[in-house]
């Protein structure tokens, strides 16, 4: 019995895909990290910026981002970066706005850093957090 060349090619490709998927699983690659609680957010904030102690935290409903504020008013944003979370304390170049999509309200934070980019969070009190971010640069001279 002769096996068609296209079937052999398909089976070889499938085997290669399965090997690569197994290697990715073994290396711990895959879906990004999520935050499920304020305690997890505190740990991630400490890893991103040692000494940062959030007093207020808003975790995205899907767990794929956090915005928080410490006692001094410094605002940090965390977002997935591979299998870890990347964080930035927002400076005067940061800005924020709210968006509605399908009945859900989102906070969209632009960090002011090109490499960190924008974070979109479905959170409660998105307008309040937007106002807080936009107030960071007020009262400062350019």
N, C-alpha and C positions, 0 to 999 in steps of 0.2 A: 504494500500500500504506500503510495506516494503522498506526502504532505505538501500542499501548495505553499509556495514561497511567501505569499502574503500572510498566511496563517503563522508560519514560522517567525516572520518579522513581527507580527502582532504579539505573539507569545514572548519573544525576546524583549520587546519594548515593555510589556507588562511586568516581566521579571525584573527589569532594570528599575522601573518605577517603584516596585515593592522593596527592592534593596535600598534605594535612596530614602524611601519613607521610613524604613527600619533604622537607617543610620540617623536620620533627623530625630526620630523618637529617642534613640539611644543617647544622643547628644543633648537632649532636653530642649530641642527647638520645637516651635509650634505656636499655639495661640498665646497672645500676650497676657501679661499679668493683670489681674483685676484686684480691686480693693473692695472688701466686703464690710469693713467696720472702721470706726474711728481709731481703734487701736492699731489696725494694719496701716492706716493712713499716717499715724504718728511715727511708726517704725520706718515707713518709706520716706517720710520727711527728714527724719534723722539721718538716714542713709544718703539722701540727696544733699543735705546741708546740715552738718553736725551742729547741734545746739539749738536748732529751730524747734520751738515748742508751740504747736498750734493751740489756740483757745477756741476757735470756731472752725468747723469743718463742714463742707458740703461735698458729698460723694455723688458722682454721676450715677443715675439709676442703673446703668449697665455695668457699673464698677470700673469703667475704663478711663477714669480721670478723677481728680480731686482738686478743689480749690480750698485754701485755708488761710487763716489770719492769726498772727500771734498777738501777744499782749501789747506790743509796741505798734501794732497796725501793719506790720510787714505781711504782704500777701504772697503766698507760694502756690504755684500750680504744678501738679504732677500729671504726667500722661504716659501711656505705654510707649516703650522703645524696645522693640524686640521682646525678649522674655523678662525685661526689667521695667522699672519706672524711671523716667527722667523728670527732674524737677528744676524749677527756676523761681527765684524770688523776683517778683516783678519790680521793675524800675520805672522811671518817669516816661520812658518811651512806650510803655505798655498801654493798651487800650482794650475796651470791651464793648460789646453790644449784645442785645437779645434778639433772638429769631424765633419765629413760630413755624412749626412743621408738623402737620397732621395733628393739631391740637396739643402738641407738646411744646413747652417753652425751653429754649436752649440759651445758655450763656456761651458766647463766642469770645475768647480771649486771645488777643494778638500780643505775644510776649515782647515785641520790639527787638527780638533777636532773630535774625533770618534763619539761623540753623535750628532754633527751637521751634519756630513757627507758631501756628495757631492751635488752640485747644477748643473743642466743642463739647460742652457738658449739658446734659439734661438734668437740671437740678431745680429744687424748690428755691424760691427767692432769687431767681436769675437777675431780676432788675436791681435788687439790693446789691448783689455782688458786682454787677456791671458798674453801678454808681461808685462803689468802693474802689474798683480798679481804675476807673477814669479820674478819680480824685487824687491818685498818687502823685501826679505831676503838678497839681495846683499849688500855687504859691512859690514855685521854683523859677528862677531865672534861667533862660535858655543860654 
